[in-house]
Amino acid sequence: MTVAPVAAESSNASSKKPSLVVIGNGMAGMRTVEELLKLAPDLYDITVFGAEPHGNYNRILLSPVLAGDKSIDDIMLNTRGWYEQNHITLHAGDPVEKIDRRNRTVRSQAGVEIQYDRLLLATGSKPFIIPVPGHALPGVIAFRDIQDVNTMLDAARNHRHAVVIGGGLLGLEAANGLLRQGMDVTVVHVTDSLMNQQLDKPAAALLKKALEMKGLRFLLNAQTESIVGADRVTAVRFKDGSEIPADLVVMTAGVRPNIELAKGAGLHCDRAIVVDDTLQTYDPRIYAVGECVQHRKATFGLVAPIWDQARVCGAHLAGAGHRRYVQQATATKLKVTGVDLYSAGDFIAAEDTEDLVLRDPRRGIYKRLVLKGSRLIGAVLYGDVKDGPWYFDLIQKGGDISAIRHQLLFGQAICSQAQGNKAA
């Protein structure tokens, strides 16, 4: 068994700094480290373990890399030089395999073992691979990391037919990227409308029409039965017996919090690693942030709440423990293959809600606002999203919108003008 690099050990011995070990070299973990360094840059000897052989990169921008609009260098957030400048020991491409809480050590796949005084878990999530027959065939992948992008680019150079299973944002971005790379692409979705978690059905129908005009094909209400092939995937078969050709199958059917390491260490987990308002686990020496955590029964996949978690956790690690993580309503601003979308709040209709709807097919604009009494509680915007943040602010504040109700659909400028005219 090897040990941590000599330089890191000698630094520990000479400085007698407490040791902070970070498991996970992604956006959540490194943002937390950045917040810590702002407040207490010299407090810890910091060691980071990451499963991928890279520095920290912006996973959200993998889609533009696939589409050919950006390079890997363009999406790097923290290069190896950044770790050196901040005296952080990075073990890239060497994931941690075991946490020994009694002895406060972690051991990596390569046999590196190091003690910790504080441990930060930022293990993220894992893509959900639908466990149908053939799911392990060559040519069946997820869309999660740089290696997946490279696999898709290789497939686009040598093959023709791509099938993307999952019609959410990630699936549509993968489909657009593969289309841009010259493949024939079919998106398979289990429900009857795209992006059903973020859009209502009219907005989803407009999105589908716009993407079909770009060349994408869609199979909705489609239940995948199996992936067909011998040495490599050749087709996707559905429960109705039909098949479509496939040289590449990309699974984008959701993610699951990556909690196996935490469970193996005996940490309290439910759907994810359970944390309190300080992002501390049930072990007071161990914190967790990002997609691997569960806070007050909620799990997280958007950047905004994870950045809030990073600020709170970084402050507590720095000893400035006055902050508490509070869940906020989140808005989703999306740009799916050139189409602007925005959704916020609760846009599912109920008996006690009322819809205000604007449709302008010629300009490709759709707006739907959901009211409950005199409050705005939800919004879905397609094509024209400039007033999205203003609607989101109204949703968060929960104020009385009665005075501007008749102008509300037309946006902030018209509402402000109407209020000004009344005041005059």
DANOR-V682448 format. One record per residue. N is the residue number from 1. RES is the residue in one letter. PHI is phi in whole degrees, -180 to 180 (999 if undefined). OMEGA is omega in whole degrees, 0 to 359 (none if undefined). BURIAL is 1 if it has 24 or more other ideal C-beta (glycine too) atoms within 12 Angstrom, else 0. Layout:
n:N res:RES phi:PHI omega:OMEGA burial:BURIAL
n:N res:RES phi:PHI omega:OMEGA burial:BURIAL
//
This chain:
n:1 res:M phi:999 omega:176 burial:0
n:2 res:T phi:-92 omega:178 burial:0
n:3 res:V phi:-125 omega:181 burial:0
n:4 res:A phi:-62 omega:183 burial:1
n:5 res:P phi:-54 omega:184 burial:0
n:6 res:V phi:-57 omega:182 burial:0
n:7 res:A phi:-60 omega:180 burial:0
n:8 res:A phi:-68 omega:181 burial:1
n:9 res:E phi:-67 omega:182 burial:0
n:10 res:S phi:-65 omega:176 burial:0
n:11 res:S phi:-62 omega:177 burial:0
n:12 res:N phi:-59 omega:186 burial:1
n:13 res:A phi:-68 omega:185 burial:0
n:14 res:S phi:-77 omega:185 burial:0
n:15 res:S phi:-89 omega:185 burial:0
n:16 res:K phi:54 omega:174 burial:0
n:17 res:K phi:-75 omega:171 burial:0
n:18 res:P phi:-65 omega:183 burial:1
n:19 res:S phi:-100 omega:172 burial:1
n:20 res:L phi:-110 omega:176 burial:1
n:21 res:V phi:-109 omega:180 burial:1
n:22 res:V phi:-112 omega:177 burial:1
n:23 res:I phi:-103 omega:183 burial:1
n:24 res:G phi:122 omega:185 burial:1
n:25 res:N phi:-106 omega:181 burial:1
n:26 res:G phi:-94 omega:187 burial:1
n:27 res:M phi:-66 omega:183 burial:1
n:28 res:A phi:-68 omega:182 burial:1
n:29 res:G phi:-64 omega:183 burial:1
n:30 res:M phi:-74 omega:174 burial:1
n:31 res:R phi:-65 omega:177 burial:1
n:32 res:T phi:-64 omega:178 burial:1
n:33 res:V phi:-63 omega:178 burial:1
n:34 res:E phi:-60 omega:178 burial:1
n:35 res:E phi:-64 omega:177 burial:1
n:36 res:L phi:-62 omega:182 burial:1
n:37 res:L phi:-64 omega:176 burial:1
n:38 res:K phi:-63 omega:186 burial:0
n:39 res:L phi:-93 omega:185 burial:1
n:40 res:A phi:-147 omega:187 burial:0
n:41 res:P phi:-66 omega:184 burial:0
n:42 res:D phi:-115 omega:186 burial:0
n:43 res:L phi:-74 omega:188 burial:1
n:44 res:Y phi:-121 omega:156 burial:1
n:45 res:D phi:-86 omega:188 burial:1
n:46 res:I phi:-109 omega:175 burial:1
n:47 res:T phi:-124 omega:182 burial:1
n:48 res:V phi:-120 omega:174 burial:1
n:49 res:F phi:-113 omega:178 burial:1
n:50 res:G phi:-132 omega:181 burial:1
n:51 res:A phi:-73 omega:183 burial:1
n:52 res:E phi:-92 omega:183 burial:1
n:53 res:P phi:-85 omega:183 burial:0
n:54 res:H phi:-137 omega:165 burial:1
n:55 res:G phi:-73 omega:181 burial:1
n:56 res:N phi:-84 omega:181 burial:1
n:57 res:Y phi:-129 omega:181 burial:1
n:58 res:N phi:-83 omega:183 burial:1
n:59 res:R phi:-62 omega:181 burial:1
n:60 res:I phi:-64 omega:184 burial:1
n:61 res:L phi:-94 omega:175 burial:1
n:62 res:L phi:-65 omega:180 burial:1
n:63 res:S phi:-62 omega:176 burial:1
n:64 res:P phi:-62 omega:175 burial:1
n:65 res:V phi:-66 omega:178 burial:1
n:66 res:L phi:-62 omega:182 burial:1
n:67 res:A phi:-76 omega:180 burial:1
n:68 res:G phi:91 omega:181 burial:0
n:69 res:D phi:-86 omega:180 burial:0
n:70 res:K phi:-137 omega:174 burial:0
n:71 res:S phi:-105 omega:177 burial:0
n:72 res:I phi:-60 omega:179 burial:1
n:73 res:D phi:-60 omega:181 burial:0
n:74 res:D phi:-66 omega:187 burial:0
n:75 res:I phi:-104 omega:178 burial:1
n:76 res:M phi:-71 omega:178 burial:1
n:77 res:L phi:-97 omega:180 burial:1
n:78 res:N phi:-132 omega:178 burial:1
n:79 res:T phi:-75 omega:177 burial:0
n:80 res:R phi:-60 omega:177 burial:1
n:81 res:G phi:-62 omega:178 burial:0
n:82 res:W phi:-63 omega:179 burial:0
n:83 res:Y phi:-63 omega:179 burial:1
n:84 res:E phi:-63 omega:181 burial:0
n:85 res:Q phi:-62 omega:181 burial:0
n:86 res:N phi:-99 omega:176 burial:1
n:87 res:H phi:57 omega:178 burial:1
n:88 res:I phi:-104 omega:176 burial:1
n:89 res:T phi:-84 omega:182 burial:1
n:90 res:L phi:-110 omega:171 burial:1
n:91 res:H phi:-110 omega:181 burial:1
n:92 res:A phi:-85 omega:181 burial:1
n:93 res:G phi:72 omega:182 burial:0
n:94 res:D phi:-140 omega:183 burial:1
n:95 res:P phi:-70 omega:176 burial:1
n:96 res:V phi:-74 omega:181 burial:1
n:97 res:E phi:-106 omega:183 burial:0
n:98 res:K phi:-150 omega:171 burial:1
n:99 res:I phi:-113 omega:176 burial:1
n:100 res:D phi:-107 omega:185 burial:0
n:101 res:R phi:-71 omega:181 burial:1
n:102 res:R phi:-63 omega:181 burial:0
n:103 res:N phi:-95 omega:180 burial:0
n:104 res:R phi:53 omega:177 burial:1
n:105 res:T phi:-131 omega:169 burial:1
n:106 res:V phi:-125 omega:178 burial:1
n:107 res:R phi:-129 omega:184 burial:1
n:108 res:S phi:-95 omega:180 burial:1
n:109 res:Q phi:-60 omega:180 burial:0
n:110 res:A phi:-83 omega:178 burial:0
n:111 res:G phi:93 omega:176 burial:0
n:112 res:V phi:-71 omega:179 burial:1
n:113 res:E phi:-124 omega:182 burial:1
n:114 res:I phi:-146 omega:178 burial:1
n:115 res:Q phi:-86 omega:177 burial:1
n:116 res:Y phi:-132 omega:167 burial:1
n:117 res:D phi:-98 omega:172 burial:1
n:118 res:R phi:-131 omega:181 burial:1
n:119 res:L phi:-126 omega:177 burial:1
n:120 res:L phi:-116 omega:178 burial:1
n:121 res:L phi:-96 omega:177 burial:1
n:122 res:A phi:-138 omega:188 burial:1
n:123 res:T phi:-83 omega:173 burial:1
n:124 res:G phi:67 omega:182 burial:1
n:125 res:S phi:-136 omega:178 burial:1
n:126 res:K phi:-119 omega:178 burial:0
n:127 res:P phi:-65 omega:178 burial:1
n:128 res:F phi:-86 omega:176 burial:0
n:129 res:I phi:-96 omega:182 burial:1
n:130 res:I phi:-60 omega:188 burial:1
n:131 res:P phi:-80 omega:177 burial:0
n:132 res:V phi:-88 omega:176 burial:1
n:133 res:P phi:-54 omega:179 burial:0
n:134 res:G phi:91 omega:185 burial:1
n:135 res:H phi:-68 omega:180 burial:1
n:136 res:A phi:-97 omega:180 burial:0
n:137 res:L phi:-64 omega:170 burial:1
n:138 res:P phi:-56 omega:183 burial:0
n:139 res:G phi:97 omega:175 burial:1
n:140 res:V phi:-107 omega:185 burial:1
n:141 res:I phi:-138 omega:170 burial:1
n:142 res:A phi:-99 omega:175 burial:1
n:143 res:F phi:-129 omega:189 burial:1
n:144 res:R phi:-135 omega:187 burial:1
n:145 res:D phi:-144 omega:183 burial:1
n:146 res:I phi:-61 omega:179 burial:1
n:147 res:Q phi:-62 omega:177 burial:0
n:148 res:D phi:-63 omega:179 burial:1
n:149 res:V phi:-63 omega:179 burial:1
n:150 res:N phi:-62 omega:178 burial:0
n:151 res:T phi:-64 omega:179 burial:1
n:152 res:M phi:-67 omega:178 burial:1
n:153 res:L phi:-64 omega:176 burial:1
n:154 res:D phi:-63 omega:180 burial:0
n:155 res:A phi:-64 omega:181 burial:1
n:156 res:A phi:-65 omega:179 burial:1
n:157 res:R phi:-76 omega:189 burial:0
n:158 res:N phi:-119 omega:185 burial:0
n:159 res:H phi:-137 omega:188 burial:1
n:160 res:R phi:-115 omega:191 burial:0
n:161 res:H phi:-100 omega:176 burial:1
n:162 res:A phi:-118 omega:174 burial:1
n:163 res:V phi:-122 omega:177 burial:1
n:164 res:V phi:-108 omega:180 burial:1
n:165 res:I phi:-98 omega:182 burial:1
n:166 res:G phi:125 omega:183 burial:1
n:167 res:G phi:-103 omega:172 burial:1
n:168 res:G phi:-87 omega:182 burial:1
n:169 res:L phi:-58 omega:183 burial:1
n:170 res:L phi:-63 omega:179 burial:1
n:171 res:G phi:-63 omega:180 burial:1
n:172 res:L phi:-68 omega:177 burial:1
n:173 res:E phi:-68 omega:176 burial:1
n:174 res:A phi:-62 omega:180 burial:1
n:175 res:A phi:-62 omega:179 burial:1
n:176 res:N phi:-63 omega:180 burial:1
n:177 res:G phi:-62 omega:180 burial:1
n:178 res:L phi:-68 omega:175 burial:1
n:179 res:L phi:-62 omega:179 burial:1
n:180 res:R phi:-63 omega:179 burial:1
n:181 res:Q phi:-86 omega:173 burial:1
n:182 res:G phi:99 omega:180 burial:0
n:183 res:M phi:-89 omega:168 burial:1
n:184 res:D phi:-83 omega:191 burial:1
n:185 res:V phi:-123 omega:173 burial:1
n:186 res:T phi:-119 omega:176 burial:1
n:187 res:V phi:-100 omega:180 burial:1
n:188 res:V phi:-107 omega:182 burial:1
n:189 res:H phi:-134 omega:189 burial:1
n:190 res:V phi:-78 omega:179 burial:1
n:191 res:T phi:-101 omega:185 burial:0
n:192 res:D phi:-94 omega:178 burial:0
n:193 res:S phi:-149 omega:181 burial:1
n:194 res:L phi:-71 omega:175 burial:1
n:195 res:M phi:47 omega:186 burial:1
n:196 res:N phi:-67 omega:176 burial:1
n:197 res:Q phi:-81 omega:184 burial:1
n:198 res:Q phi:-114 omega:186 burial:1
n:199 res:L phi:-126 omega:170 burial:1
n:200 res:D phi:-82 omega:188 burial:1
n:201 res:K phi:-66 omega:178 burial:0
n:202 res:P phi:-61 omega:179 burial:1
n:203 res:A phi:-66 omega:179 burial:1
n:204 res:A phi:-64 omega:179 burial:1
n:205 res:A phi:-66 omega:177 burial:1
n:206 res:L phi:-63 omega:179 burial:1
n:207 res:L phi:-63 omega:180 burial:1
n:208 res:K phi:-59 omega:180 burial:1
n:209 res:K phi:-63 omega:181 burial:0
n:210 res:A phi:-65 omega:181 burial:1
n:211 res:L phi:-74 omega:175 burial:1
n:212 res:E phi:-64 omega:179 burial:0
n:213 res:M phi:-67 omega:177 burial:0
n:214 res:K phi:-81 omega:177 burial:0
n:215 res:G phi:118 omega:177 burial:0
n:216 res:L phi:-80 omega:175 burial:1
n:217 res:R phi:-113 omega:184 burial:1
n:218 res:F phi:-133 omega:169 burial:1
n:219 res:L phi:-122 omega:180 burial:1
n:220 res:L phi:-99 omega:185 burial:1
n:221 res:N phi:54 omega:185 burial:0
n:222 res:A phi:-107 omega:180 burial:1
n:223 res:Q phi:-101 omega:180 burial:0
n:224 res:T phi:-72 omega:180 burial:1
n:225 res:E phi:-98 omega:181 burial:0
n:226 res:S phi:-164 omega:172 burial:1
n:227 res:I phi:-103 omega:188 burial:1
n:228 res:V phi:-100 omega:176 burial:1
n:229 res:G phi:157 omega:177 burial:1
n:230 res:A phi:-107 omega:179 burial:0
n:231 res:D phi:-85 omega:180 burial:0
n:232 res:R phi:-157 omega:179 burial:0
n:233 res:V phi:-60 omega:177 burial:1
n:234 res:T phi:-125 omega:182 burial:1
n:235 res:A phi:-164 omega:172 burial:1
n:236 res:V phi:-117 omega:180 burial:1
n:237 res:R phi:-108 omega:182 burial:1
n:238 res:F phi:-110 omega:186 burial:1
n:239 res:K phi:-68 omega:177 burial:0
n:240 res:D phi:-84 omega:178 burial:0
n:241 res:G phi:94 omega:180 burial:0
n:242 res:S phi:-77 omega:179 burial:0
n:243 res:E phi:-137 omega:170 burial:1
n:244 res:I phi:-131 omega:181 burial:1
n:245 res:P phi:-68 omega:180 burial:1
n:246 res:A phi:-153 omega:171 burial:1
n:247 res:D phi:-95 omega:179 burial:1
n:248 res:L phi:-143 omega:175 burial:1
n:249 res:V phi:-122 omega:180 burial:1
n:250 res:V phi:-110 omega:180 burial:1
n:251 res:M phi:-89 omega:175 burial:1
n:252 res:T phi:-131 omega:187 burial:1
n:253 res:A phi:-98 omega:178 burial:1
n:254 res:G phi:109 omega:181 burial:1
n:255 res:V phi:-131 omega:176 burial:1
n:256 res:R phi:-129 omega:178 burial:0
n:257 res:P phi:-54 omega:181 burial:1
n:258 res:N phi:-89 omega:189 burial:1
n:259 res:I phi:-122 omega:184 burial:1
n:260 res:E phi:-60 omega:180 burial:1
n:261 res:L phi:-63 omega:180 burial:1
n:262 res:A phi:-66 omega:178 burial:1
n:263 res:K phi:-64 omega:178 burial:0
n:264 res:G phi:-63 omega:179 burial:0
n:265 res:A phi:-88 omega:178 burial:1
n:266 res:G phi:83 omega:177 burial:0
n:267 res:L phi:-75 omega:181 burial:1
n:268 res:H phi:-71 omega:179 burial:0
n:269 res:C phi:-130 omega:170 burial:1
n:270 res:D phi:-117 omega:170 burial:0
n:271 res:R phi:-73 omega:179 burial:0
n:272 res:A phi:-147 omega:181 burial:1
n:273 res:I phi:-74 omega:185 burial:1
n:274 res:V phi:-78 omega:179 burial:1
n:275 res:V phi:-127 omega:176 burial:1
n:276 res:D phi:-96 omega:184 burial:1
n:277 res:D phi:-70 omega:177 burial:0
n:278 res:T phi:-100 omega:184 burial:1
n:279 res:L phi:69 omega:177 burial:1
n:280 res:Q phi:-91 omega:175 burial:1
n:281 res:T phi:-82 omega:178 burial:1
n:282 res:Y phi:-69 omega:171 burial:0
n:283 res:D phi:-96 omega:187 burial:1
n:284 res:P phi:-64 omega:177 burial:0
n:285 res:R phi:-88 omega:187 burial:1
n:286 res:I phi:-120 omega:177 burial:1
n:287 res:Y phi:-113 omega:177 burial:1
n:288 res:A phi:-149 omega:180 burial:1
n:289 res:V phi:-141 omega:170 burial:1
n:290 res:G phi:94 omega:186 burial:1
n:291 res:E phi:-71 omega:180 burial:1
n:292 res:C phi:-89 omega:187 burial:1
n:293 res:V phi:-106 omega:174 burial:1
n:294 res:Q phi:-128 omega:182 burial:1
n:295 res:H phi:-122 omega:181 burial:1
n:296 res:R phi:49 omega:175 burial:0
n:297 res:K phi:76 omega:181 burial:0
n:298 res:A phi:-100 omega:170 burial:1
n:299 res:T phi:-115 omega:195 burial:1
n:300 res:F phi:-137 omega:177 burial:1
n:301 res:G phi:-137 omega:180 burial:1
n:302 res:L phi:-93 omega:185 burial:1
n:303 res:V phi:-69 omega:188 burial:1
n:304 res:A phi:-56 omega:179 burial:0
n:305 res:P phi:-65 omega:180 burial:1
n:306 res:I phi:-70 omega:175 burial:1
n:307 res:W phi:-64 omega:176 burial:1
n:308 res:D phi:-62 omega:177 burial:1
n:309 res:Q phi:-60 omega:181 burial:1
n:310 res:A phi:-61 omega:179 burial:1
n:311 res:R phi:-63 omega:181 burial:1
n:312 res:V phi:-67 omega:183 burial:1
n:313 res:C phi:-65 omega:178 burial:1
n:314 res:G phi:-59 omega:179 burial:1
n:315 res:A phi:-65 omega:180 burial:1
n:316 res:H phi:-69 omega:176 burial:1
n:317 res:L phi:-64 omega:180 burial:1
n:318 res:A phi:-80 omega:181 burial:1
n:319 res:G phi:88 omega:178 burial:0
n:320 res:A phi:-102 omega:194 burial:0
n:321 res:G phi:-84 omega:179 burial:0
n:322 res:H phi:-96 omega:185 burial:0
n:323 res:R phi:-91 omega:175 burial:0
n:324 res:R phi:-133 omega:178 burial:0
n:325 res:Y phi:-82 omega:178 burial:1
n:326 res:V phi:-123 omega:179 burial:0
n:327 res:Q phi:-68 omega:178 burial:0
n:328 res:Q phi:-116 omega:171 burial:0
n:329 res:A phi:-61 omega:182 burial:1
n:330 res:T phi:-119 omega:175 burial:1
n:331 res:A phi:-111 omega:181 burial:1
n:332 res:T phi:-118 omega:174 burial:1
n:333 res:K phi:-102 omega:187 burial:1
n:334 res:L phi:-126 omega:172 burial:1
n:335 res:K phi:-125 omega:184 burial:1
n:336 res:V phi:-92 omega:175 burial:1
n:337 res:T phi:46 omega:174 burial:1
n:338 res:G phi:90 omega:179 burial:0
n:339 res:V phi:-107 omega:181 burial:1
n:340 res:D phi:-86 omega:179 burial:1
n:341 res:L phi:-135 omega:177 burial:1
n:342 res:Y phi:-150 omega:174 burial:1
n:343 res:S phi:-140 omega:181 burial:1
n:344 res:A phi:-154 omega:174 burial:1
n:345 res:G phi:71 omega:184 burial:1
n:346 res:D phi:-102 omega:181 burial:1
n:347 res:F phi:-107 omega:175 burial:1
n:348 res:I phi:-86 omega:183 burial:0
n:349 res:A phi:-66 omega:176 burial:0
n:350 res:A phi:-139 omega:183 burial:0
n:351 res:E phi:-63 omega:184 burial:0
n:352 res:D phi:-100 omega:178 burial:0
n:353 res:T phi:-116 omega:181 burial:0
n:354 res:E phi:-135 omega:181 burial:0
n:355 res:D phi:-104 omega:166 burial:1
n:356 res:L phi:-111 omega:187 burial:1
n:357 res:V phi:-128 omega:173 burial:1
n:358 res:L phi:-124 omega:177 burial:1
n:359 res:R phi:-125 omega:176 burial:0
n:360 res:D phi:-133 omega:186 burial:0
n:361 res:P phi:-59 omega:183 burial:0
n:362 res:R phi:-63 omega:180 burial:0
n:363 res:R phi:-90 omega:180 burial:0
n:364 res:G phi:67 omega:183 burial:0
n:365 res:I phi:-119 omega:176 burial:1
n:366 res:Y phi:-140 omega:176 burial:1
n:367 res:K phi:-133 omega:175 burial:1
n:368 res:R phi:-137 omega:178 burial:1
n:369 res:L phi:-113 omega:182 burial:1
n:370 res:V phi:-108 omega:180 burial:1
n:371 res:L phi:-110 omega:172 burial:1
n:372 res:K phi:-128 omega:188 burial:1
n:373 res:G phi:66 omega:181 burial:0
n:374 res:S phi:-105 omega:181 burial:0
n:375 res:R phi:-117 omega:171 burial:1
n:376 res:L phi:-87 omega:183 burial:1
n:377 res:I phi:-118 omega:181 burial:1
n:378 res:G phi:-161 omega:180 burial:1
n:379 res:A phi:-150 omega:171 burial:1
n:380 res:V phi:-130 omega:181 burial:1
n:381 res:L phi:-124 omega:178 burial:1
n:382 res:Y phi:-134 omega:175 burial:1
n:383 res:G phi:89 omega:178 burial:1
n:384 res:D phi:-129 omega:187 burial:1
n:385 res:V phi:-116 omega:187 burial:1
n:386 res:K phi:-62 omega:180 burial:0
n:387 res:D phi:-90 omega:181 burial:1
n:388 res:G phi:-54 omega:180 burial:1
n:389 res:P phi:-61 omega:179 burial:0
n:390 res:W phi:-68 omega:176 burial:1
n:391 res:Y phi:-60 omega:180 burial:1
n:392 res:F phi:-62 omega:178 burial:1
n:393 res:D phi:-63 omega:177 burial:0
n:394 res:L phi:-63 omega:179 burial:1
n:395 res:I phi:-63 omega:182 burial:1
n:396 res:Q phi:-65 omega:183 burial:0
n:397 res:K phi:-74 omega:178 burial:0
n:398 res:G phi:66 omega:183 burial:0
n:399 res:G phi:-80 omega:181 burial:0
n:400 res:D phi:-79 omega:181 burial:0
n:401 res:I phi:-105 omega:185 burial:1
n:402 res:S phi:-56 omega:185 burial:0
n:403 res:A phi:-67 omega:182 burial:0
n:404 res:I phi:-118 omega:186 burial:1
n:405 res:R phi:-56 omega:185 burial:0
n:406 res:H phi:-73 omega:179 burial:0
n:407 res:Q phi:-104 omega:192 burial:1
n:408 res:L phi:-58 omega:182 burial:1
n:409 res:L phi:-64 omega:187 burial:1
n:410 res:F phi:-93 omega:170 burial:1
n:411 res:G phi:99 omega:187 burial:1
n:412 res:Q phi:-64 omega:184 burial:0
n:413 res:A phi:-62 omega:180 burial:0
n:414 res:I phi:-66 omega:179 burial:0
n:415 res:C phi:-65 omega:179 burial:1
n:416 res:S phi:-65 omega:179 burial:0
n:417 res:Q phi:-65 omega:180 burial:0
n:418 res:A phi:-64 omega:179 burial:0
n:419 res:Q phi:-67 omega:177 burial:0
n:420 res:G phi:-65 omega:179 burial:0
n:421 res:N phi:-65 omega:179 burial:0
n:422 res:K phi:-67 omega:181 burial:0
n:423 res:A phi:-65 omega:180 burial:0
n:424 res:A phi:-71 omega:none burial:0
//
